[in-house]
Amino acid sequence: MQKVTVSIINHKALRILKELASLQLIQLDSIHKKHKKPTSKSWITPFEGIMHKQPLEELDQQLQELRNG
C-alpha cells in the first residue's frame, strides 16, 4: 500500500475521495480541516460599541479613582 498526502483545492474533490473510500478503492486515514484565520475585524465585532472614546485626562482620572478606591 502506498501513502499519499493530498491538498484539496475544491470541496468536490473531497466528496469524490469519500466516494472512492466507500467503494473500498482507497483508504482515508484522516481529514484535517484548515483553521480559518480571523479577519482583522472579526474578533473586534463582539466588543464593538462597549467602550466610548474619552479624553485621555478623563481616563487617567477614572483610573486613579479605581486605584485609590
PDB file of N, H, CA, C and O in Angstrom:
ATOM      1  N   MET A   1       0.847  -1.175   0.000  1.00  0.00           N
ATOM      2  CA  MET A   1       0.000   0.000   0.000  1.00  0.00           C
ATOM      3  C   MET A   1       0.893   1.239   0.000  1.00  0.00           C
ATOM      4  O   MET A   1       1.888   1.289   0.722  1.00  0.00           O
ATOM      5  N   GLN A   2       0.540   2.229  -0.801  1.00  0.00           N
ATOM      6  H   GLN A   2      -0.269   2.188  -1.388  1.00  0.00           H
ATOM      7  CA  GLN A   2       1.263   3.492  -0.859  1.00  0.00           C
ATOM      8  C   GLN A   2       0.485   4.550  -0.088  1.00  0.00           C
ATOM      9  O   GLN A   2      -0.746   4.550  -0.062  1.00  0.00           O
ATOM     10  N   LYS A   3       1.225   5.438   0.531  1.00  0.00           N
ATOM     11  H   LYS A   3       2.225   5.438   0.510  1.00  0.00           H
ATOM     12  CA  LYS A   3       0.605   6.535   1.263  1.00  0.00           C
ATOM     13  C   LYS A   3       0.878   7.831   0.520  1.00  0.00           C
ATOM     14  O   LYS A   3       2.017   8.117   0.153  1.00  0.00           O
ATOM     15  N   VAL A   4      -0.182   8.624   0.298  1.00  0.00           N
ATOM     16  H   VAL A   4      -1.108   8.392   0.597  1.00  0.00           H
ATOM     17  CA  VAL A   4      -0.076   9.868  -0.448  1.00  0.00           C
ATOM     18  C   VAL A   4      -0.753  10.975   0.352  1.00  0.00           C
ATOM     19  O   VAL A   4      -1.832  10.774   0.909  1.00  0.00           O
ATOM     20  N   THR A   5      -0.125  12.129   0.407  1.00  0.00           N
ATOM     21  H   THR A   5       0.751  12.293  -0.045  1.00  0.00           H
ATOM     22  CA  THR A   5      -0.735  13.300   1.035  1.00  0.00           C
ATOM     23  C   THR A   5      -1.261  14.204  -0.065  1.00  0.00           C
ATOM     24  O   THR A   5      -0.552  14.516  -1.021  1.00  0.00           O
ATOM     25  N   VAL A   6      -2.513  14.622   0.080  1.00  0.00           N
ATOM     26  H   VAL A   6      -3.089  14.369   0.857  1.00  0.00           H
ATOM     27  CA  VAL A   6      -3.168  15.424  -0.953  1.00  0.00           C
ATOM     28  C   VAL A   6      -3.723  16.692  -0.319  1.00  0.00           C
ATOM     29  O   VAL A   6      -4.296  16.649   0.769  1.00  0.00           O
ATOM     30  N   SER A   7      -3.553  17.817  -0.999  1.00  0.00           N
ATOM     31  H   SER A   7      -3.088  17.852  -1.884  1.00  0.00           H
ATOM     32  CA  SER A   7      -4.185  19.068  -0.577  1.00  0.00           C
ATOM     33  C   SER A   7      -5.413  19.288  -1.448  1.00  0.00           C
ATOM     34  O   SER A   7      -5.312  19.334  -2.674  1.00  0.00           O
ATOM     35  N   ILE A   8      -6.556  19.422  -0.820  1.00  0.00           N
ATOM     36  H   ILE A   8      -6.638  19.385   0.176  1.00  0.00           H
ATOM     37  CA  ILE A   8      -7.812  19.581  -1.543  1.00  0.00           C
ATOM     38  C   ILE A   8      -8.027  21.058  -1.859  1.00  0.00           C
ATOM     39  O   ILE A   8      -7.987  21.906  -0.968  1.00  0.00           O
ATOM     40  N   ILE A   9      -8.252  21.353  -3.127  1.00  0.00           N
ATOM     41  H   ILE A   9      -8.284  20.664  -3.851  1.00  0.00           H
ATOM     42  CA  ILE A   9      -8.488  22.723  -3.550  1.00  0.00           C
ATOM     43  C   ILE A   9      -9.990  22.996  -3.640  1.00  0.00           C
ATOM     44  O   ILE A   9     -10.443  24.104  -3.351  1.00  0.00           O
ATOM     45  N   ASN A  10     -10.743  21.998  -4.033  1.00  0.00           N
ATOM     46  H   ASN A  10     -10.375  21.099  -4.267  1.00  0.00           H
ATOM     47  CA  ASN A  10     -12.177  22.166  -4.243  1.00  0.00           C
ATOM     48  C   ASN A  10     -12.917  21.133  -3.396  1.00  0.00           C
ATOM     49  O   ASN A  10     -12.499  19.978  -3.326  1.00  0.00           O
ATOM     50  N   HIS A  11     -14.004  21.537  -2.759  1.00  0.00           N
ATOM     51  H   HIS A  11     -14.343  22.476  -2.817  1.00  0.00           H
ATOM     52  CA  HIS A  11     -14.745  20.624  -1.885  1.00  0.00           C
ATOM     53  C   HIS A  11     -15.320  19.426  -2.641  1.00  0.00           C
ATOM     54  O   HIS A  11     -15.616  18.397  -2.035  1.00  0.00           O
ATOM     55  N   LYS A  12     -15.481  19.555  -3.959  1.00  0.00           N
ATOM     56  H   LYS A  12     -15.240  20.392  -4.452  1.00  0.00           H
ATOM     57  CA  LYS A  12     -15.991  18.437  -4.759  1.00  0.00           C
ATOM     58  C   LYS A  12     -14.989  17.284  -4.785  1.00  0.00           C
ATOM     59  O   LYS A  12     -15.378  16.118  -4.836  1.00  0.00           O
ATOM     60  N   ALA A  13     -13.713  17.612  -4.751  1.00  0.00           N
ATOM     61  H   ALA A  13     -13.397  18.560  -4.709  1.00  0.00           H
ATOM     62  CA  ALA A  13     -12.673  16.587  -4.766  1.00  0.00           C
ATOM     63  C   ALA A  13     -12.743  15.734  -3.503  1.00  0.00           C
ATOM     64  O   ALA A  13     -12.545  14.520  -3.561  1.00  0.00           O
ATOM     65  N   LEU A  14     -13.021  16.356  -2.376  1.00  0.00           N
ATOM     66  H   LEU A  14     -13.181  17.342  -2.329  1.00  0.00           H
ATOM     67  CA  LEU A  14     -13.136  15.610  -1.128  1.00  0.00           C
ATOM     68  C   LEU A  14     -14.312  14.646  -1.194  1.00  0.00           C
ATOM     69  O   LEU A  14     -14.224  13.513  -0.721  1.00  0.00           O
ATOM     70  N   ARG A  15     -15.404  15.100  -1.777  1.00  0.00           N
ATOM     71  H   ARG A  15     -15.475  16.021  -2.161  1.00  0.00           H
ATOM     72  CA  ARG A  15     -16.577  14.233  -1.929  1.00  0.00           C
ATOM     73  C   ARG A  15     -16.233  13.011  -2.793  1.00  0.00           C
ATOM     74  O   ARG A  15     -16.645  11.891  -2.489  1.00  0.00           O
ATOM     75  N   ILE A  16     -15.478  13.241  -3.865  1.00  0.00           N
ATOM     76  H   ILE A  16     -15.144  14.151  -4.112  1.00  0.00           H
ATOM     77  CA  ILE A  16     -15.072  12.134  -4.740  1.00  0.00           C
ATOM     78  C   ILE A  16     -14.177  11.161  -3.983  1.00  0.00           C
ATOM     79  O   ILE A  16     -14.325   9.946  -4.120  1.00  0.00           O
ATOM     80  N   LEU A  17     -13.249  11.685  -3.186  1.00  0.00           N
ATOM     81  H   LEU A  17     -13.129  12.671  -3.075  1.00  0.00           H
ATOM     82  CA  LEU A  17     -12.374  10.814  -2.395  1.00  0.00           C
ATOM     83  C   LEU A  17     -13.185   9.974  -1.402  1.00  0.00           C
ATOM     84  O   LEU A  17     -12.901   8.793  -1.200  1.00  0.00           O
ATOM     85  N   LYS A  18     -14.189  10.591  -0.790  1.00  0.00           N
ATOM     86  H   LYS A  18     -14.420  11.550  -0.954  1.00  0.00           H
ATOM     87  CA  LYS A  18     -15.040   9.847   0.150  1.00  0.00           C
ATOM     88  C   LYS A  18     -15.820   8.760  -0.568  1.00  0.00           C
ATOM     89  O   LYS A  18     -16.015   7.673  -0.026  1.00  0.00           O
ATOM     90  N   GLU A  19     -16.273   9.048  -1.792  1.00  0.00           N
ATOM     91  H   GLU A  19     -16.115   9.931  -2.233  1.00  0.00           H
ATOM     92  CA  GLU A  19     -16.977   8.025  -2.579  1.00  0.00           C
ATOM     93  C   GLU A  19     -16.044   6.867  -2.921  1.00  0.00           C
ATOM     94  O   GLU A  19     -16.444   5.704  -2.857  1.00  0.00           O
ATOM     95  N   LEU A  20     -14.794   7.185  -3.286  1.00  0.00           N
ATOM     96  H   LEU A  20     -14.469   8.129  -3.339  1.00  0.00           H
ATOM     97  CA  LEU A  20     -13.815   6.137  -3.579  1.00  0.00           C
ATOM     98  C   LEU A  20     -13.533   5.290  -2.337  1.00  0.00           C
ATOM     99  O   LEU A  20     -13.342   4.078  -2.433  1.00  0.00           O
ATOM    100  N   ALA A  21     -13.508   5.935  -1.181  1.00  0.00           N
ATOM    101  H   ALA A  21     -13.663   6.920  -1.103  1.00  0.00           H
ATOM    102  CA  ALA A  21     -13.286   5.204   0.063  1.00  0.00           C
ATOM    103  C   ALA A  21     -14.476   4.292   0.360  1.00  0.00           C
ATOM    104  O   ALA A  21     -14.291   3.172   0.837  1.00  0.00           O
ATOM    105  N   SER A  22     -15.684   4.757   0.085  1.00  0.00           N
ATOM    106  H   SER A  22     -15.834   5.667  -0.302  1.00  0.00           H
ATOM    107  CA  SER A  22     -16.857   3.911   0.346  1.00  0.00           C
ATOM    108  C   SER A  22     -16.895   2.704  -0.590  1.00  0.00           C
ATOM    109  O   SER A  22     -17.470   1.671  -0.245  1.00  0.00           O
ATOM    110  N   LEU A  23     -16.286   2.829  -1.772  1.00  0.00           N
ATOM    111  H   LEU A  23     -15.820   3.668  -2.052  1.00  0.00           H
ATOM    112  CA  LEU A  23     -16.184   1.697  -2.695  1.00  0.00           C
ATOM    113  C   LEU A  23     -14.979   0.814  -2.368  1.00  0.00           C
ATOM    114  O   LEU A  23     -14.703  -0.157  -3.073  1.00  0.00           O
ATOM    115  N   GLN A  24     -14.273   1.154  -1.306  1.00  0.00           N
ATOM    116  H   GLN A  24     -14.498   1.942  -0.734  1.00  0.00           H
ATOM    117  CA  GLN A  24     -13.086   0.439  -0.844  1.00  0.00           C
ATOM    118  C   GLN A  24     -11.978   0.389  -1.894  1.00  0.00           C
ATOM    119  O   GLN A  24     -11.247  -0.595  -2.010  1.00  0.00           O
ATOM    120  N   LEU A  25     -11.875   1.483  -2.656  1.00  0.00           N
ATOM    121  H   LEU A  25     -12.468   2.283  -2.562  1.00  0.00           H
ATOM    122  CA  LEU A  25     -10.797   1.603  -3.630  1.00  0.00           C
ATOM    123  C   LEU A  25      -9.602   2.323  -3.024  1.00  0.00           C
ATOM    124  O   LEU A  25      -8.457   2.096  -3.416  1.00  0.00           O
ATOM    125  N   ILE A  26      -9.886   3.196  -2.061  1.00  0.00           N
ATOM    126  H   ILE A  26     -10.816   3.381  -1.743  1.00  0.00           H
ATOM    127  CA  ILE A  26      -8.835   3.895  -1.333  1.00  0.00           C
ATOM    128  C   ILE A  26      -9.211   3.898   0.139  1.00  0.00           C
ATOM    129  O   ILE A  26     -10.342   3.582   0.508  1.00  0.00           O
ATOM    130  N   GLN A  27      -8.243   4.260   0.977  1.00  0.00           N
ATOM    131  H   GLN A  27      -7.324   4.517   0.677  1.00  0.00           H
ATOM    132  CA  GLN A  27      -8.491   4.381   2.413  1.00  0.00           C
ATOM    133  C   GLN A  27      -8.092   5.778   2.845  1.00  0.00           C
ATOM    134  O   GLN A  27      -6.968   6.214   2.599  1.00  0.00           O
ATOM    135  N   LEU A  28      -9.014   6.478   3.489  1.00  0.00           N
ATOM    136  H   LEU A  28      -9.927   6.123   3.689  1.00  0.00           H
ATOM    137  CA  LEU A  28      -8.722   7.807   4.009  1.00  0.00           C
ATOM    138  C   LEU A  28      -8.307   7.657   5.463  1.00  0.00           C
ATOM    139  O   LEU A  28      -9.098   7.214   6.296  1.00  0.00           O
ATOM    140  N   ASP A  29      -7.067   8.024   5.770  1.00  0.00           N
ATOM    141  H   ASP A  29      -6.424   8.384   5.093  1.00  0.00           H
ATOM    142  CA  ASP A  29      -6.585   7.918   7.145  1.00  0.00           C
ATOM    143  C   ASP A  29      -7.182   9.006   8.022  1.00  0.00           C
ATOM    144  O   ASP A  29      -7.686   8.721   9.108  1.00  0.00           O
ATOM    145  N   SER A  30      -7.129  10.243   7.562  1.00  0.00           N
ATOM    146  H   SER A  30      -6.719  10.475   6.680  1.00  0.00           H
ATOM    147  CA  SER A  30      -7.686  11.342   8.338  1.00  0.00           C
ATOM    148  C   SER A  30      -7.944  12.517   7.419  1.00  0.00           C
ATOM    149  O   SER A  30      -7.350  12.650   6.349  1.00  0.00           O
ATOM    150  N   ILE A  31      -8.844  13.359   7.871  1.00  0.00           N
ATOM    151  H   ILE A  31      -9.326  13.251   8.740  1.00  0.00           H
ATOM    152  CA  ILE A  31      -9.165  14.572   7.131  1.00  0.00           C
ATOM    153  C   ILE A  31      -8.909  15.738   8.071  1.00  0.00           C
ATOM    154  O   ILE A  31      -9.557  15.859   9.111  1.00  0.00           O
ATOM    155  N   HIS A  32      -7.968  16.595   7.707  1.00  0.00           N
ATOM    156  H   HIS A  32      -7.441  16.497   6.862  1.00  0.00           H
ATOM    157  CA  HIS A  32      -7.613  17.761   8.525  1.00  0.00           C
ATOM    158  C   HIS A  32      -8.227  18.992   7.891  1.00  0.00           C
ATOM    159  O   HIS A  32      -8.022  19.262   6.707  1.00  0.00           O
ATOM    160  N   LYS A  33      -8.973  19.728   8.675  1.00  0.00           N
ATOM    161  H   LYS A  33      -9.139  19.509   9.636  1.00  0.00           H
ATOM    162  CA  LYS A  33      -9.533  20.977   8.188  1.00  0.00           C
ATOM    163  C   LYS A  33      -8.606  22.108   8.583  1.00  0.00           C
ATOM    164  O   LYS A  33      -8.106  22.150   9.707  1.00  0.00           O
ATOM    165  N   LYS A  34      -8.380  23.016   7.661  1.00  0.00           N
ATOM    166  H   LYS A  34      -8.786  22.981   6.748  1.00  0.00           H
ATOM    167  CA  LYS A  34      -7.565  24.191   7.965  1.00  0.00           C
ATOM    168  C   LYS A  34      -8.398  25.134   8.799  1.00  0.00           C
ATOM    169  O   LYS A  34      -9.577  25.358   8.523  1.00  0.00           O
ATOM    170  N   HIS A  35      -7.772  25.683   9.825  1.00  0.00           N
ATOM    171  H   HIS A  35      -6.815  25.501  10.049  1.00  0.00           H
ATOM    172  CA  HIS A  35      -8.460  26.679  10.638  1.00  0.00           C
ATOM    173  C   HIS A  35      -8.371  28.010   9.918  1.00  0.00           C
ATOM    174  O   HIS A  35      -7.292  28.452   9.524  1.00  0.00           O
ATOM    175  N   LYS A  36      -9.504  28.632   9.757  1.00  0.00           N
ATOM    176  H   LYS A  36     -10.381  28.273  10.077  1.00  0.00           H
ATOM    177  CA  LYS A  36      -9.511  29.929   9.105  1.00  0.00           C
ATOM    178  C   LYS A  36      -8.951  30.970  10.059  1.00  0.00           C
ATOM    179  O   LYS A  36      -9.304  31.010  11.238  1.00  0.00           O
ATOM    180  N   LYS A  37      -8.089  31.794   9.541  1.00  0.00           N
ATOM    181  H   LYS A  37      -7.802  31.762   8.583  1.00  0.00           H
ATOM    182  CA  LYS A  37      -7.564  32.890  10.342  1.00  0.00           C
ATOM    183  C   LYS A  37      -8.643  33.955  10.413  1.00  0.00           C
ATOM    184  O   LYS A  37      -9.270  34.278   9.404  1.00  0.00           O
ATOM    185  N   PRO A  38      -8.860  34.496  11.588  1.00  0.00           N
ATOM    186  CA  PRO A  38      -9.886  35.527  11.686  1.00  0.00           C
ATOM    187  C   PRO A  38      -9.492  36.759  10.887  1.00  0.00           C
ATOM    188  O   PRO A  38      -8.322  37.134  10.823  1.00  0.00           O
ATOM    189  N   THR A  39     -10.483  37.371  10.288  1.00  0.00           N
ATOM    190  H   THR A  39     -11.435  37.067  10.340  1.00  0.00           H
ATOM    191  CA  THR A  39     -10.195  38.603   9.570  1.00  0.00           C
ATOM    192  C   THR A  39      -9.810  39.665  10.582  1.00  0.00           C
ATOM    193  O   THR A  39     -10.007  39.498  11.786  1.00  0.00           O
ATOM    194  N   SER A  40      -9.272  40.730  10.091  1.00  0.00           N
ATOM    195  H   SER A  40      -9.111  40.865   9.114  1.00  0.00           H
ATOM    196  CA  SER A  40      -8.724  41.737  11.000  1.00  0.00           C
ATOM    197  C   SER A  40      -9.769  42.299  11.955  1.00  0.00           C
ATOM    198  O   SER A  40      -9.410  42.717  13.056  1.00  0.00           O
ATOM    199  N   LYS A  41     -11.058  42.326  11.580  1.00  0.00           N
ATOM    200  H   LYS A  41     -11.350  41.987  10.686  1.00  0.00           H
ATOM    201  CA  LYS A  41     -12.065  42.904  12.451  1.00  0.00           C
ATOM    202  C   LYS A  41     -12.965  41.855  13.100  1.00  0.00           C
ATOM    203  O   LYS A  41     -13.754  42.205  13.978  1.00  0.00           O
ATOM    204  N   SER A  42     -12.880  40.580  12.705  1.00  0.00           N
ATOM    205  H   SER A  42     -12.239  40.295  11.992  1.00  0.00           H
ATOM    206  CA  SER A  42     -13.839  39.595  13.212  1.00  0.00           C
ATOM    207  C   SER A  42     -13.775  39.435  14.725  1.00  0.00           C
ATOM    208  O   SER A  42     -14.808  39.204  15.354  1.00  0.00           O
ATOM    209  N   TRP A  43     -12.608  39.549  15.322  1.00  0.00           N
ATOM    210  H   TRP A  43     -11.769  39.737  14.811  1.00  0.00           H
ATOM    211  CA  TRP A  43     -12.503  39.407  16.766  1.00  0.00           C
ATOM    212  C   TRP A  43     -12.985  40.657  17.483  1.00  0.00           C
ATOM    213  O   TRP A  43     -13.288  40.611  18.675  1.00  0.00           O
ATOM    214  N   ILE A  44     -13.058  41.770  16.769  1.00  0.00           N
ATOM    215  H   ILE A  44     -12.811  41.808  15.800  1.00  0.00           H
ATOM    216  CA  ILE A  44     -13.488  43.033  17.359  1.00  0.00           C
ATOM    217  C   ILE A  44     -15.006  43.104  17.469  1.00  0.00           C
ATOM    218  O   ILE A  44     -15.535  43.726  18.390  1.00  0.00           O
ATOM    219  N   THR A  45     -15.703  42.475  16.540  1.00  0.00           N
ATOM    220  H   THR A  45     -15.273  41.970  15.792  1.00  0.00           H
ATOM    221  CA  THR A  45     -17.145  42.608  16.421  1.00  0.00           C
ATOM    222  C   THR A  45     -17.901  42.426  17.735  1.00  0.00           C
ATOM    223  O   THR A  45     -18.766  43.250  18.033  1.00  0.00           O
ATOM    224  N   PRO A  46     -17.627  41.387  18.547  1.00  0.00           N
ATOM    225  CA  PRO A  46     -18.409  41.249  19.788  1.00  0.00           C
ATOM    226  C   PRO A  46     -18.195  42.393  20.770  1.00  0.00           C
ATOM    227  O   PRO A  46     -19.026  42.606  21.653  1.00  0.00           O
ATOM    228  N   PHE A  47     -17.105  43.128  20.636  1.00  0.00           N
ATOM    229  H   PHE A  47     -16.430  42.955  19.919  1.00  0.00           H
ATOM    230  CA  PHE A  47     -16.782  44.183  21.595  1.00  0.00           C
ATOM    231  C   PHE A  47     -17.101  45.580  21.071  1.00  0.00           C
ATOM    232  O   PHE A  47     -16.940  46.564  21.793  1.00  0.00           O
ATOM    233  N   GLU A  48     -17.545  45.671  19.842  1.00  0.00           N
ATOM    234  H   GLU A  48     -17.676  44.871  19.256  1.00  0.00           H
ATOM    235  CA  GLU A  48     -17.812  46.987  19.271  1.00  0.00           C
ATOM    236  C   GLU A  48     -18.904  47.694  20.060  1.00  0.00           C
ATOM    237  O   GLU A  48     -19.911  47.092  20.431  1.00  0.00           O
ATOM    238  N   GLY A  49     -18.692  48.950  20.303  1.00  0.00           N
ATOM    239  H   GLY A  49     -17.874  49.439  20.001  1.00  0.00           H
ATOM    240  CA  GLY A  49     -19.690  49.768  20.968  1.00  0.00           C
ATOM    241  C   GLY A  49     -19.682  49.678  22.480  1.00  0.00           C
ATOM    242  O   GLY A  49     -20.436  50.401  23.131  1.00  0.00           O
ATOM    243  N   ILE A  50     -18.862  48.821  23.067  1.00  0.00           N
ATOM    244  H   ILE A  50     -18.249  48.234  22.539  1.00  0.00           H
ATOM    245  CA  ILE A  50     -18.830  48.677  24.509  1.00  0.00           C
ATOM    246  C   ILE A  50     -18.149  49.872  25.155  1.00  0.00           C
ATOM    247  O   ILE A  50     -18.617  50.379  26.175  1.00  0.00           O
ATOM    248  N   MET A  51     -17.058  50.321  24.574  1.00  0.00           N
ATOM    249  H   MET A  51     -16.677  49.910  23.746  1.00  0.00           H
ATOM    250  CA  MET A  51     -16.338  51.477  25.126  1.00  0.00           C
ATOM    251  C   MET A  51     -16.514  52.665  24.193  1.00  0.00           C
ATOM    252  O   MET A  51     -16.574  52.522  22.972  1.00  0.00           O
ATOM    253  N   HIS A  52     -16.592  53.817  24.792  1.00  0.00           N
ATOM    254  H   HIS A  52     -16.543  53.933  25.784  1.00  0.00           H
ATOM    255  CA  HIS A  52     -16.717  55.044  24.017  1.00  0.00           C
ATOM    256  C   HIS A  52     -15.410  55.807  24.098  1.00  0.00           C
ATOM    257  O   HIS A  52     -14.668  55.698  25.074  1.00  0.00           O
ATOM    258  N   LYS A  53     -15.141  56.576  23.066  1.00  0.00           N
ATOM    259  H   LYS A  53     -15.743  56.665  22.273  1.00  0.00           H
ATOM    260  CA  LYS A  53     -13.915  57.382  23.088  1.00  0.00           C
ATOM    261  C   LYS A  53     -14.050  58.450  24.157  1.00  0.00           C
ATOM    262  O   LYS A  53     -15.069  59.133  24.258  1.00  0.00           O
ATOM    263  N   GLN A  54     -12.997  58.577  24.952  1.00  0.00           N
ATOM    264  H   GLN A  54     -12.169  58.022  24.870  1.00  0.00           H
ATOM    265  CA  GLN A  54     -12.971  59.561  26.025  1.00  0.00           C
ATOM    266  C   GLN A  54     -11.636  60.292  25.971  1.00  0.00           C
ATOM    267  O   GLN A  54     -10.639  59.747  25.499  1.00  0.00           O
ATOM    268  N   PRO A  55     -11.626  61.502  26.448  1.00  0.00           N
ATOM    269  CA  PRO A  55     -10.341  62.211  26.524  1.00  0.00           C
ATOM    270  C   PRO A  55      -9.385  61.474  27.461  1.00  0.00           C
ATOM    271  O   PRO A  55      -9.815  60.861  28.438  1.00  0.00           O
ATOM    272  N   LEU A  56      -8.111  61.536  27.164  1.00  0.00           N
ATOM    273  H   LEU A  56      -7.762  62.033  26.370  1.00  0.00           H
ATOM    274  CA  LEU A  56      -7.095  60.841  27.948  1.00  0.00           C
ATOM    275  C   LEU A  56      -7.107  61.273  29.407  1.00  0.00           C
ATOM    276  O   LEU A  56      -6.916  60.449  30.300  1.00  0.00           O
ATOM    277  N   GLU A  57      -7.332  62.568  29.655  1.00  0.00           N
ATOM    278  H   GLU A  57      -7.487  63.238  28.929  1.00  0.00           H
ATOM    279  CA  GLU A  57      -7.350  63.069  31.033  1.00  0.00           C
ATOM    280  C   GLU A  57      -8.479  62.411  31.837  1.00  0.00           C
ATOM    281  O   GLU A  57      -8.309  62.075  33.009  1.00  0.00           O
ATOM    282  N   GLU A  58      -9.626  62.235  31.187  1.00  0.00           N
ATOM    283  H   GLU A  58      -9.764  62.508  30.234  1.00  0.00           H
ATOM    284  CA  GLU A  58     -10.768  61.617  31.862  1.00  0.00           C
ATOM    285  C   GLU A  58     -10.465  60.157  32.205  1.00  0.00           C
ATOM    286  O   GLU A  58     -10.816  59.682  33.285  1.00  0.00           O
ATOM    287  N   LEU A  59      -9.813  59.450  31.284  1.00  0.00           N
ATOM    288  H   LEU A  59      -9.527  59.836  30.407  1.00  0.00           H
ATOM    289  CA  LEU A  59      -9.434  58.058  31.548  1.00  0.00           C
ATOM    290  C   LEU A  59      -8.433  57.966  32.687  1.00  0.00           C
ATOM    291  O   LEU A  59      -8.538  57.092  33.548  1.00  0.00           O
ATOM    292  N   ASP A  60      -7.459  58.876  32.690  1.00  0.00           N
ATOM    293  H   ASP A  60      -7.374  59.586  31.992  1.00  0.00           H
ATOM    294  CA  ASP A  60      -6.468  58.894  33.769  1.00  0.00           C
ATOM    295  C   ASP A  60      -7.142  59.135  35.121  1.00  0.00           C
ATOM    296  O   ASP A  60      -6.796  58.501  36.118  1.00  0.00           O
ATOM    297  N   GLN A  61      -8.103  60.054  35.142  1.00  0.00           N
ATOM    298  H   GLN A  61      -8.384  60.569  34.332  1.00  0.00           H
ATOM    299  CA  GLN A  61      -8.809  60.357  36.377  1.00  0.00           C
ATOM    300  C   GLN A  61      -9.593  59.140  36.869  1.00  0.00           C
ATOM    301  O   GLN A  61      -9.570  58.825  38.059  1.00  0.00           O
ATOM    302  N   GLN A  62     -10.283  58.460  35.957  1.00  0.00           N
ATOM    303  H   GLN A  62     -10.302  58.716  34.991  1.00  0.00           H
ATOM    304  CA  GLN A  62     -11.044  57.268  36.341  1.00  0.00           C
ATOM    305  C   GLN A  62     -10.116  56.168  36.848  1.00  0.00           C
ATOM    306  O   GLN A  62     -10.433  55.472  37.813  1.00  0.00           O
ATOM    307  N   LEU A  63      -8.977  56.019  36.192  1.00  0.00           N
ATOM    308  H   LEU A  63      -8.720  56.584  35.408  1.00  0.00           H
ATOM    309  CA  LEU A  63      -8.012  55.009  36.608  1.00  0.00           C
ATOM    310  C   LEU A  63      -7.477  55.304  38.010  1.00  0.00           C
ATOM    311  O   LEU A  63      -7.353  54.394  38.829  1.00  0.00           O
ATOM    312  N   GLN A  64      -7.164  56.561  38.286  1.00  0.00           N
ATOM    313  H   GLN A  64      -7.264  57.301  37.621  1.00  0.00           H
ATOM    314  CA  GLN A  64      -6.696  56.954  39.621  1.00  0.00           C
ATOM    315  C   GLN A  64      -7.763  56.694  40.675  1.00  0.00           C
ATOM    316  O   GLN A  64      -7.445  56.244  41.776  1.00  0.00           O
ATOM    317  N   GLU A  65      -9.034  56.973  40.353  1.00  0.00           N
ATOM    318  H   GLU A  65      -9.293  57.339  39.459  1.00  0.00           H
ATOM    319  CA  GLU A  65     -10.119  56.724  41.297  1.00  0.00           C
ATOM    320  C   GLU A  65     -10.246  55.233  41.602  1.00  0.00           C
ATOM    321  O   GLU A  65     -10.490  54.848  42.745  1.00  0.00           O
ATOM    322  N   LEU A  66     -10.078  54.391  40.570  1.00  0.00           N
ATOM    323  H   LEU A  66      -9.880  54.704  39.641  1.00  0.00           H
ATOM    324  CA  LEU A  66     -10.156  52.957  40.775  1.00  0.00           C
ATOM    325  C   LEU A  66      -8.993  52.459  41.648  1.00  0.00           C
ATOM    326  O   LEU A  66      -9.170  51.616  42.527  1.00  0.00           O
ATOM    327  N   ARG A  67      -7.810  53.005  41.379  1.00  0.00           N
ATOM    328  H   ARG A  67      -7.667  53.690  40.665  1.00  0.00           H
ATOM    329  CA  ARG A  67      -6.630  52.584  42.157  1.00  0.00           C
ATOM    330  C   ARG A  67      -6.720  53.028  43.618  1.00  0.00           C
ATOM    331  O   ARG A  67      -6.344  52.291  44.530  1.00  0.00           O
ATOM    332  N   ASN A  68      -7.219  54.226  43.817  1.00  0.00           N
ATOM    333  H   ASN A  68      -7.525  54.824  43.076  1.00  0.00           H
ATOM    334  CA  ASN A  68      -7.302  54.755  45.188  1.00  0.00           C
ATOM    335  C   ASN A  68      -8.507  54.194  45.946  1.00  0.00           C
ATOM    336  O   ASN A  68      -8.550  54.224  47.176  1.00  0.00           O
ATOM    337  N   GLY A  69      -9.478  53.685  45.197  1.00  0.00           N
ATOM    338  H   GLY A  69      -9.443  53.660  44.197  1.00  0.00           H
ATOM    339  CA  GLY A  69     -10.662  53.038  45.725  1.00  0.00           C
ATOM    340  C   GLY A  69     -11.246  53.636  46.910  1.00  0.00           C
ATOM    341  O   GLY A  69     -12.253  53.144  47.418  1.00  0.00           O
TER     342      GLY A  69
END
